Amino acid sequence: MEFEFSSHAQEMLKERHISEDWVWNTLSAPDTQKMGADNNSHYFKSIEKNEGRVLHVVVNSRVSPKRVVTVFFDRKAGR
């Protein structure tokens, strides 16, 4: 899989203390994946090393390489 991080996503990794490894794990083996109304792919994965919180990774799949738009722990997603 080829992905690049947007500058916003890179900032969010630092600001929100999200490991890049967690993002790669979410992209390679998501618990759930769906297409959003925004036409972006949304990947979800429970991160055991962070109390099982659900990491939400938003990817623009219409560009090459695919671009990680943003990452955050999703409070609305079930644990």
C-alpha positions in Angstrom: 0.0 0.0 0.0 1.3 3.4 -0.9 0.2 6.3 1.3 1.4 9.7 2.1 0.5 11.9 5.1 -0.9 15.4 4.5 0.7 18.1 6.5 -2.5 18.3 8.6 -2.3 14.6 9.4 1.4 14.9 10.4 0.5 17.7 12.8 -2.4 15.7 14.3 0.0 12.8 14.9 2.2 15.0 17.1 -0.6 17.1 18.7 -2.7 14.0 19.6 0.2 11.8 20.5 -0.8 9.1 17.9 1.9 6.6 16.9 2.5 6.3 13.2 2.7 2.5 13.7 -1.0 2.7 15.0 -1.9 4.4 11.7 -0.1 1.8 9.6 -1.8 -1.0 11.6 -5.2 0.6 11.1 -4.6 0.9 7.3 -3.3 -2.6 6.9 -5.8 -4.4 9.1 -8.8 -2.2 10.0 -11.6 -3.4 12.3 -14.0 -1.5 10.0 -13.7 0.4 6.8 -16.3 2.4 5.0 -16.7 5.0 2.3 -17.9 8.3 3.8 -20.3 10.9 2.3 -17.2 13.0 1.7 -15.9 10.3 -0.8 -13.0 9.5 1.5 -12.2 6.1 2.9 -12.6 5.8 6.7 -10.6 3.2 8.6 -11.3 2.3 12.2 -9.3 0.2 14.6 -9.4 -0.3 18.4 -5.9 0.4 19.8 -5.3 -1.8 22.8 -2.2 0.1 23.8 -4.4 3.2 24.2 -7.1 1.7 26.4 -9.0 0.2 23.4 -9.9 3.7 22.0 -10.9 3.6 18.4 -8.4 5.2 15.9 -10.2 6.8 12.9 -8.0 7.4 9.8 -9.4 9.3 6.9 -7.9 8.7 3.5 -8.3 10.4 0.2 -8.2 7.4 -2.2 -8.8 9.4 -5.3 -5.1 10.6 -5.5 -1.9 8.6 -6.0 -0.4 7.9 -3.7 -3.4 7.7 -1.4 -3.3 10.6 1.1 -4.0 10.3 4.8 -6.1 13.4 5.4 -6.5 13.3 9.2 -6.3 10.9 12.2 -8.0 11.0 15.6 -9.4 8.9 18.3 -13.1 8.7 17.6 -15.3 9.2 20.7 -18.4 8.2 18.8 -17.0 4.9 17.6 -17.8 2.0 19.9 -15.0 0.3 21.9 
